[in-house]
Amino acid sequence: MESHIQIFDTTLRDGEQTPGVNFSFDERLKIAKQLEKWGVDVLEAGFPASSTGSFKSVQAISKALTTTAVCGLARCKKSDIDAVYEATKDAVKPVVHVFIATSPIHLKHKLKMTQEEVLASIKEHVTYAKQFFDVVQFSPEDASRTDMAFLIQSVQTAVDAGASIINIPDTVGYSYPIEYGQIFKSLIENVKSEHDVVYSAHCHDDLGMAVANSLAAIENGAKRIEGTVNGIGERAGNTALEELALALYVRRDHYGIESNLVLSETKNTSDLISRYAGIRVPRNKAIVGQNAFSHESGIHQDGVLKNPETYEIMTPQLVGIRQNELPLGKLSGKHAFAEKLKTLGYDIAPEEQVELFKQFKAVADKKKSVSDRDIHAIIQGSEHEQNAIYQLETLQLQFVSNGLQSAVVVIKDKDGRVYQDSSIGTGSIVAIYNAVDRIFKKESKLIDYRIDSVTEGTDAQAEVHVELVIEGQPVNGIGIDHDILQASCKAYVEAHAKYAAETTEKEGN
């Protein structure tokens, strides 16, 4: 058994099921590498049988990671298990996660199976998976609404068939801490095994108790916690791993056990997921929110100035928030820029820094100083554009007071082909988006449009997030630029590009 709480990250599987969140192949790979850097024990990379794209992503992640176990999800179907085996066979530690529902409502309305049929399926498929994997994880879906006697029977069947990890999902966020903790206590006391069994908690946040339930599971014997970065996921999301990890660290006097996460990488990891998912972290979000270490009250400010521990139970630096950053300016050279990249944790080859330095100088010409957040935006914006199937080449606008606006948009694909069209609209944004829709020849509906300032002040870079529904499929896009209209166009083009990539992926499946 492990001496620490294992962290099982499912950002790339359960997290990507967040409505409107669609990570690209390159984004999934970058996220996986950052999660390994953060220190997660197991990464659930996807559901290989669900699509060709998911299979290829899991396969690429399995080959790329060097220390983290890579897990693939599988229903109780041999073809699903085969797909996980093929996708993860090159991983340093391959894991299969087999699941089937066990609650009465799922058996009756979804599976249309009897309890006996479910038990037979568990035995057959866990046994089958054990032929290919040293580590088999089994989950009784909707465990928190399953009769305890049948839950014990289901888990015992899986353990007897060779499962060494038992995950207990609170699939719909129904449970509360005392009840959820009792489930673990009962299972550990009643399920017999000749081999070590690790019990894992997987909680959803429908009632706002995912982190509390996960901590209750630890108090009752769980050795692994499943969750996502920033708590993204289905409906209200999953256990926020950054909150769980810091709760264990700050209150180690009570829990007596911590995770192996590199806490100083927490903010970087959160920012990366926020940017790629297109979901802004709320200002008042615990641990990683902008206000998490801010103090408005005069009494609080006075106390913190005298001793930070008066109102802070952890330091910003603990989670990777740097307070004493040294901004660069327009006179800063290539060497200073390269050193700044190293300081911020980027490992970028010198030849790849050439274009980034040009972008940095362009920003520096417009700003008095370029902050760390500006640098992050430059790099992440550059990554978005480099990996995109389509890129904005030119945007031309004509503004008429009290009249219709017009826009000409020119985009280029990865093969160098150029597409252009023009349109009018009641405003500049509408005109731009109408023109982009004409280029892609797709009907789309703008669901959300948001402008975020990368830094404070009138000279800040604009980060525009859009969410569209294109032919019934939700997609999101991000655009970063000093010009809001340019950033808005980039975001809209990226959303269309993601839809095109997903459509191509499905057609090839």
PyMOL commands that set and color helices and strands:
alter all, ss='L'
color gray80, all
select helices_A, chain A and resi 15-17+25-38+48-50+52-64+78-88+104-111+115-130+143-145+148-160+177-190+210-219+229-231+241-250+252-255+263-277+298-306+308-310+316-319+334-343+350-366+372-387+428-440+484-507
alter helices_A, ss='H'
color red, helices_A
select strands_A, chain A and resi 6-9+42-46+69-75+94-101+135-141+165-170+198-203+224-227+390-398+405-413+418-425+444-453+462-470+473-481
alter strands_A, ss='S'
color yellow, strands_A
deselect
rebuild
show_as cartoon
